[in-house]
Amino acid sequence: MEKITFAGDGDETLDFYVLEETRINGVNYILVTESDDEESDADCYILKDVSKDGDADSVYEAVEDDTELEAVMRIFEELLEDTEIVK
């Protein structure tokens, strides 16, 4: 599982593990969790890439629109087969 680090406020960093990624209508989405234990229940987050062309680093933000979140959540459930994502 790939580990990525996000810059938080000030000097704070946040580590997440990428469970899955997909591209929908030209937008990249990642499903991440704070735990690297694939067998246990854990909180997960759906983030979308909001980077602009030419940005050196990817910029992600949480998906907040309920319709978008539901659609992307269903796709991640299909990709992960035996995994249920609960909002």
C-alpha positions as MATLAB code, in Angstrom:
seq = 'MEKITFAGDGDETLDFYVLEETRINGVNYILVTESDDEESDADCYILKDVSKDGDADSVYEAVEDDTELEAVMRIFEELLEDTEIVK';
ca = [
       0.000    0.000    0.000;
       1.430    3.375   -1.000;
       1.968    5.898    1.798;
       1.590    9.596    1.038;
       2.277   12.559    3.270;
       0.218   15.731    3.251;
       1.365   19.071    4.599;
      -0.952   20.306    7.325;
      -1.088   23.561    9.226;
       2.339   24.940   10.130;
       4.895   22.151   10.392;
       2.261   19.429   10.821;
       2.219   16.511    8.379;
      -0.457   13.859    7.880;
       0.317   10.361    6.601;
      -2.276    8.401    4.653;
      -2.261    5.070    2.855;
      -3.803    4.881   -0.606;
      -6.336    2.058   -0.859;
      -7.438    2.780   -4.425;
      -7.448    5.489   -7.057;
      -9.606    6.234  -10.070;
     -10.203    8.892  -12.713;
     -13.728   10.093  -13.480;
     -14.545   12.736  -16.100;
     -10.925   13.890  -16.129;
     -10.672   14.218  -12.320;
      -8.396   11.998  -10.206;
      -9.775   10.616   -6.939;
      -8.010    8.651   -4.222;
      -9.420    6.599   -1.368;
      -7.111    6.909    1.634;
      -6.967    5.735    5.242;
      -4.762    6.496    8.231;
      -4.167    2.783    8.927;
      -1.922    0.424    6.988;
      -3.796   -2.634    8.358;
      -5.955   -3.801    5.462;
      -7.814   -6.355    7.590;
      -9.295   -4.016   10.217;
     -12.078   -1.444   10.015;
     -10.755    2.085    9.633;
     -11.927    5.542    8.681;
     -11.328    6.349    5.053;
     -11.513    9.531    3.048;
     -12.217   10.263   -0.598;
     -10.008   13.045   -1.887;
      -9.995   14.682   -5.295;
      -7.061   16.209   -7.102;
      -7.665   19.933   -7.562;
      -4.194   20.702   -8.937;
      -3.863   23.118  -11.784;
      -1.908   22.292  -14.935;
       1.740   23.017  -14.299;
       1.570   22.578  -10.507;
       4.704   20.858   -9.228;
       2.773   18.947   -6.547;
      -0.676   17.435   -6.475;
      -3.242   19.265   -4.372;
      -6.064   17.216   -2.852;
      -9.215   18.211   -1.027;
     -11.966   16.175    0.571;
     -15.029   15.536   -1.556;
     -17.848   17.407    0.193;
     -20.631   17.430   -2.388;
     -23.011   14.600   -1.387;
     -23.925   13.636   -4.955;
     -20.294   13.504   -6.058;
     -19.304   11.635   -2.883;
     -22.000    8.966   -3.359;
     -21.029    8.408   -7.007;
     -17.308    8.094   -6.305;
     -17.962    5.925   -3.240;
     -19.920    3.419   -5.383;
     -17.066    3.227   -7.880;
     -14.508    2.587   -5.138;
     -16.752   -0.153   -3.690;
     -16.848   -1.835   -7.122;
     -13.075   -1.547   -7.513;
     -12.425   -3.010   -4.070;
     -15.089   -5.750   -4.482;
     -15.467   -7.100   -0.912;
     -15.212   -3.713    0.781;
     -18.152   -1.686    2.018;
     -17.674    2.049    2.365;
     -20.048    3.695    4.805;
     -20.640    7.423    4.718;
];
